[in-house]
Amino acid sequence: MLLVSPKTVYHNLGRLEQVDSTTGAYYRQMAQDALADTDLSLTWRQAIANRLNQANHRLEMRTATANDSY
């Protein structure tokens, strides 16, 4: 069961580039939890998956620095 609303999860994924890496990791974990929640509508899970995929792609394109763990 998801502890926050899917709208919050979706919104947080849109803010990943504005938060520190620890908060970003927490937001990504919230998204993974939402995707695993079969009680959540397919529409919400698809929207969250799409936004998470976009965020992951942006992360791939970013240059890593010495403080990045991935």
N, C-alpha and C positions, 0 to 999 in steps of 0.2 A: 504494500500500500504506500502510495506516494504521500510524503508528509507536507509538501507544499503544492500549490496549484500548478497545473501544467502551463498556465499563462505565465506564472512567475519563472518557471524553468525556461520557457521559450524566450522571455524577456532577458533573463540573465545571460543566455547564450549570445545575445546580441551585444552584450556589454563586455565580452571577454577581453577585447583589446584595451579596455579602459581600466581594468583591475589588475592587481598584482598576481603573480603566478600561483600563490597559494589559494587565493579566492577563485582564480580561474580553474584550478584543479577541482575545487569544491563544486563549482558550477557544472563542470563536465561530469563529475560523479553523480550529481543530481539528475543530469540528463540521462545517464546510463540507467539509473534507478527508474526513471520515468519510462524509458524504452522497455524495461523488463516488466513493467506493471501491466498485466493483461486486463486489469479493470479499467485502464485508461483507454479512451476511444482510439480507434485506428487513425482517425484524422489528426488527433493531437500527437500521437506517436510518430506519424509521418512528418508532421511539421517540425517536431523537435529533432528527429533524425536528419532532416534536410538542413536545418540550421546548424546542428552539430557537425555535419559533414562539411558545410561551408567554412565553419570556424577551423576545423582540422586542416582543410586545404590552405587557408590563410596562414596557419601556423607552419605548414610545410614550406611555404614560400619565404618565411621570415628567416633572416640570418641569425644563427645562434650566437650567443655571447657566452662568456666564461661563467656567468651565473645561471644559465639555463640548464635544466636537468634533462631536457629532451631535445 
